[in-house]
């Protein structure tokens, strides 16, 4: 991943996989509203941040680029990510479809 964007977390790879989630499709980092930093996952934020997580409200999801593809470094808006069908809109890399089970940890749904 050629980017100047820092992805925070535990044992973060160049594709933004972490100690918690590291399959070939776990390549999404999400910018947390509370600190405006990309984290590899919610568990990494809980382990490394000194504050409580805040979720992105629906009103901010259309225009806020808060999802980073670990394959090509493209930043997707939240709405774009939620509508992608688990695929990057820039490079077509596949994302883990089971991440949808955790949307509520990041976004108002």
N, C-alpha and C positions, 0 to 999 in steps of 0.2 A: 504494500500500500504506500504509494508515494504521495504524502500529504504532510502538511505542517500541523494538522489537527492532532491534538493529543487525546488519546483514549485512555481514561483512567480505569484502574481495576487491578485484580490479582492475576499475575502471570499473563498479561495481555500479549497476544501474538500480533504480528504485522497485519493480520486480517481481522483483528478485533475480537478473536476468540479469547476466552479467559479460563481461569481455573474451574469455574462453575459450568460453563457451556463451551464445548470445543469440538463439535462435529464440523464437517465440511460446510454445513449450511448455517452455522452459528457465526455469521459474519456481519451482524448489525450492531452498531453502537448507538445509544440514544442519549441525546442532550437532555439533561434533567432541568426542569423549570427552576428548581430551587437554587441552583448554583451556576446554571448556564455552561455546564461542562459535560462533555461526552463521557459516558461510562459504558463499559462492556456489558454490564447487566445490573439489574436491581440489587442482587446480592453483593456485587462489588461496591456499589454505592453505599449500602448499609455497612459494609466492612471498612470503607475508607473515608467516608465523609463525616464531618463533625456536626451534621445537622439532619433534620428530618426531610424525607423526600416529599416533593410536591408534584402532583400530576398536572398535565397540560389541560386546561379547560377547552371545551369544544369551540368556543369563540375564537381561540388562537390557533386552531389546528390547520386552517386553510393556508395561511401565509407563513407559518413558522417552520423553518428548515431545522429539524431536530433529529433526523435519522441519517446515519452515515453508513454507506455501503463499505464494508471492509475489503471488498474486491477492487473497486475502482475509485473510492473516495468521494463518490457523488453524494451530495446532501439532498435528501428528499424532504418535502414538507410532510407533516404528520398525516394529513389527508391523503396525500399521494401514496405514502407507505401503507396506510390502512386499506387502500383500494388496489394495491398492486397484485394481490394474489400470490404473495411471498416471492417476489422477483424484483430485482433492481430495474428501474425504468431507464437506466443509462446503459449498463453493460449486460443486462439479462441474467446476472448471477442469481442463483436460487437461494432464498432465505429459508430458514427453518419454519415450516408452516405451523408448528406447535407453539411458536412465539405468540400466536394469537391468544393462547391461554393466559398470557401475562399482560395483555394490553391494559387492563385495569390498573396495573401497577405504575403505568406511565401516563396514560391518557384517560380523560373523562370519556366514557363510552356510553 
